[in-house]
Amino acid sequence: MSWFIKKSPFGRDEDPVRRMVELLANEADKSGSPSTDLERETLSNDRSRLDPMPEDLRQRAKELIGRIFEGEPWDEFERDPKCFSSSLQWAGDSSNSNVVALADEVACDIARPGLPLHGWKRVNDAMQLVGCGLLVVLLMLAIVIGAGFLFNWK
């Protein structure tokens, strides 16, 4: 078995959380609404139930993080080891900051398909399930009949 430990691209004085906040601020600048120093500080702070993040900042940051994830190519890890996704990987191990929590939420939302099916998709899914069940029963019946002919069961 081949085991390897991937070395962090971040030096001792570099913080992956700060890098994520920088990339998020750059994306905010591109969108035309730059982030303030207070917003950057709030994003880099640790999560707290006593001092939650404002909802408008939360929604805006989630939208920007979604855009960053959509804009990053799949091979971004090889080209830029300090990209947003790679920074999330390294920041998620040691920190529980607001930006890491939001990025985890967005990543889970992107990876999770639309769970409850509605309308014709749900009907189509149910019909396929019933059809597969009937095919399994018919296959089992064919196997029993074939075995009966093969072994001359009466």
N, C-alpha and C positions, 0 to 999 in steps of 0.2 A: 504494500500500500504506500502511496506517495503522499507524505504530509509535508506541508510547507507553511511557514509563517510569513505573511505578507508584512513587509516593513512599512511603517507609516511614512507618507510623503511629507508630513509636517515636522518641522524642526522643534527643538525644545522651546523656543520662544514664540512659536506659531500656534495659534489656537484654531481648531477646525470650526468651532462655533462662531468665532469672529469672522472667519472666511465665509461661512454661510450667510452671516448678516451682511457682509460686504457684497456678495453676489446678489442677495435679495435687494439691497439698496441700488445696485446697478440696474436690476430689472425694473425697479420702481422709477428710476431716472428715465429709462427707455420708454416706460408707459406714459410719461409726462407728469407724474405726480411724485416728486422726490420725497424721500422719507426724512423725517427730522432726527436730530440727535437723540431726543427723548424716545422716539419709536425704536431706533436702533438699540438703545440701552435696554428698553423693555423687552425686545426680542432676544437679547443676549442674556438677560437675567434668568435665574432659575424659576421654574414654575412654583406658584404658591397659591394655596386656596384662600389665604387671607388677603392677598393682593392680586386678584386675577387681572388678566390682560383685557383691555377694552375690546368690546365686541366688534367695533368698526375696524380696529387695527387687525384683529384676528381674521375677519373675513377678507380684508384687503391682502394680508400676508398669505392666506391660503390660496387666493386667486393668483398671486404672483408666483408662489411656489409651484402651483400647477402649470403655469406657463413655462417655468424653468425646466420642470420635468419633461414637458412635451417638446421643448426645444433642444434638449440634450440628446445627441445620437447615442445608439446602443454601445458603441465602442469608445465612448468618452473617457472611460477609465484608463485606457491605454494612451490616449492622446494627451489628456490633462488629468494627472492624478489628484489634482486639487479641485476638481469640478464639484458641483453642488452635491451630487449623489455620493461621490467618494467622501466628501467632507461629512456628509450625514452618517456614513458608515463609521468614520473615526470619531465623530462627536457623540454619536449615540452610545458608544461604549463607556464614556467617562462622565457624561453630563446629562442633565435633565432640564435643559434650558427651554424657553418658550419656542424658539425657532426649531429646535429638534423635535419637540412634541408636535408642532404644526406640520412639519415635513413628514413625520410618521403618519399622521392622520391623512394627509393628502396622498401619500404613497399607498396606504391601505384603501382609500376611496378609489384610487385609479385601478388597483389590482383586483378589487372586489367587483364582480359583475352585478348588474341590477338584480337584486335578490328576489323580491316577490314579482312573479310574472303576472301580467294583467292581460285581459282580453284574449285575442286569438292566439297569442304566444302561449298563454297558459293552456288553452284548449288543445293546441297543437302538441304541446309537451305531454299532456295527459293522454292524448290519442296515441302518441308514439310509445309511451310506457305500456299502455294496454296492448298495443300491437306486438311489442317485444315479448310481453308475458304470454300472449297466445302463441307466438312462434316457438317459444321455449316448450310449452305444453305439447304442441304438435311435433316438435323434434323428439321429445321424450316418448311420445306415442309411436313415432316411426322407429325409434331404436328398439322399443319393446316388441313391435310387430316383426322387425327384421331379425331380432334375436330368436323369436318364436319360430320363424321359418328356418333359421339356421340350425337350431337345436331340436327341431320337430316337437315343440311343445304342443300339447293338446288342451 
